[in-house]
Amino acid sequence: MTPDIIHVAIVEDDPDIRQTLDLIIDGTPGFMCGTTFGDCETALPALIKHPPDVVLMDINLPGMSGIEGVKVLKKARPEQDIIMLTVQVDDQSVFDSLCAGASGYLLKNTPPARLLQAITEVTQGGAPMSMPIARRVLHSFQPSRQSPLTERETEILQRLCEGENYKTIAEGLHVSGHTVRTHIKNIYAKLYVNSRAEAVRKAYKNRLI
């Protein structure tokens, strides 16, 4: 590949959007759009054989979804940088994409200048995201405001998740073992679970800690 040129591939099923992205990238010094594809089935063999610097990947594609495409591509080429470029703003799409290995997540209404900046950022080790997406990601690391647990129950649940037993929890909180068992019984009832393992899974899934 030519030095100082960022080579970009596009996987997008809408031909108008695909052409617009191609023109933006090819028309900007320092960037080159060598290949475009309308689906993952066509794109993946070519991208694995001739990897670009960055792949712009839509999510809702005919056949294999963009998220599944990311998984396949990252398995074959773990170092490949991929930015999701989509209209999807729901939490599931965002986190499934990031868990699959996407390096960034941009909405399709991203201005051209910001898109080009994001492509550059990802080649430098960054993780560019549209502002609404970044806010969702940050929010995911914050405890849920709708938690049914009291502050003390949340503290005990946190200790359960860290692997502490009833005795060490009681000692750490300076309460009796009976008090800890009562709190845990209430935690199980409020979370509709019957075991520590279920409580821990629900705590992480619902961001209760």
N, C-alpha and C positions, 0 to 999 in steps of 0.2 A: 504494500500500500504506500501511497505517496506520503512522505513526512509532512506533518503539520496540517494535514487534511483529515477531518473527521468523517469517516464513511458511515452512512446511515442507511438502514433498511426499514421499510415500512410494511406492516401487515395490517391491512384495512380493507374491509369488503365494499365500502362505498367508493365508487370510482371517482366521484367528484372530490371527495375529501382526500383520497389518495393522490390525485393529480395536484391538488392545491398544496399539499405537504411537500410533494416532490418538487414543485416549482419554488416554494419558499426555501427549501434546503439547497437545491442546486443553484439557486440564484444568489446565494450568500457566499462571499469569499471565505474559504476555510472549511467549507462543508461540501459534501458530495453525497447525493442519493443514488447509489448504484443500482439498487433493486427494490421493486415493490411487488407485493403479493396480495391476493384477495382472500386467502384462507391459509390456515396453518398447514394443512396437508401438502400444499404446494411449497410453502415457505420453508418448512423445517429441514428437508433434505438439503436445500440450497444453502441455508444459513449455517448448517452444521459443517458443510463442505467448504464454504467460502464465507467465514464469519466477518461481519462488519464490526465497526467499533461500537455502534449503538443500534438497537432494534426498537422501533416504535411499534407497540403492539396494542391493537384494539381488543376488547373483551368479547363482545357479542359478534362472533364470526360464524359463518355457516360451517356445519360440521364440528370439528374440534374447537372448543372455546379458547380464547386467548390465554386464560389462566392455565388450562391444560397444556397449551403450547409452551408457555413459560417453563412449566415443570420438565417437559421433554427436552427443551433447549438447554436448560441449566444442568440437567443430568448429563447431557452430551458435552456441554462446554460450560463448566462451572464459572469460568471467568467472564462470560458474556454479560455485558450491560444491557438491560432491557428496561424501557420506560413504558408503562401502560399509558395509553392515550385514549380516553374513553368518555362517555357521558355518564357512566355509572358512579353514583356518589354514595351508595349504601355501604354500611359497615362491612357486610359480608364480602362484597366484591373487593373492597380495599384490602382487607386483611387476608383474604384468600390469595390475592395477587402478591402481596408482600411475603406471605409465607411460602408461596411457590418460588420466590426468588427474584421478583422484580426489584430493580434498583430505584425506581421512582414511579410517581403516579400523578399524571396531569389530566385535566379536563380538556375536552376538545375546544372549548372556548378560550383556551390559553392564547394570549396575543403572540404573534410570530416572534417578536424579539425575546419574550420570556421563554418560548419553546426552544429557541436556539441557545439561549443561556443555559437552560436545563440540560440540553444535550452536552454542552461543554462541561457543566458541573459534574455530570455522571461519569465522564471520562477521567475526571480528576478525583474520583472517590466520593463524590457527593451523593445525596439521595433527594433529588428535587421533588417537591410536591406542590400541587395547587393549594392555596391557603385554606379552603374548606376541608381539604383532605388532611392537611397537617394538623388542623384543629381536632379532627376526629381521632387521629392517631394519638395525639397528646391526651385527649379525653379518655382513651382506652386504658391509660396507665393510672388514672385517678379512681379512687373508690366510688362505687355507685352511690348516688344521693338517694336512691330509693331502697336502700338496704332496710330490711325488716328488723335488723339486729340492733341491740343497744350498744353503747360504746364499750362496755365491759365484755359483752358477748363477742363483739368484733375483735377485741384484743385476745380473747381466748381462742377464737377461730384462727387468728394469725399464728398463734403459738402452735396450734394443732397442725397447721400447714407447714410449720418449720420442723415438725417431727417430735415435738415435746410430748411427754406422757403426762398423765393427770398429776402425778406427784411433783414433777418439776414445774408444771404450770402453777400449782398451788403454792409452792415455795417461792416462785418468782413474783407472784401477785400478793403474797403474804395473806393467803386465805386458807381455809380448810379444804381438804379433799372433797368433803361433802358439798361444799359451795361450788367447787369446780364441776362436779358431776351434775349438779342442778342446772348450772349454766349450760353445760353441754347438752343436757336433755332438752332445754328450751331452744337451743340452736338447732338441734335435729328437728324439733317440731316445727319451727318457723321456716326451715328450709325444705321440709318434707323429705327428709333423708333418714336412713337408719344406721349409718355407719360413718366412721371417720373418713374413709376413702371417698364416700359419696359427698360428704360435707366439704372436703378439700376440693374435689372436682367442681362442685357448684360455686365455691368461693372464688375460684379462678375464672370460671365461665361467666359469672355474673358480676365480676369485679367488686366483690364484697370486702376485699382487703387491699 
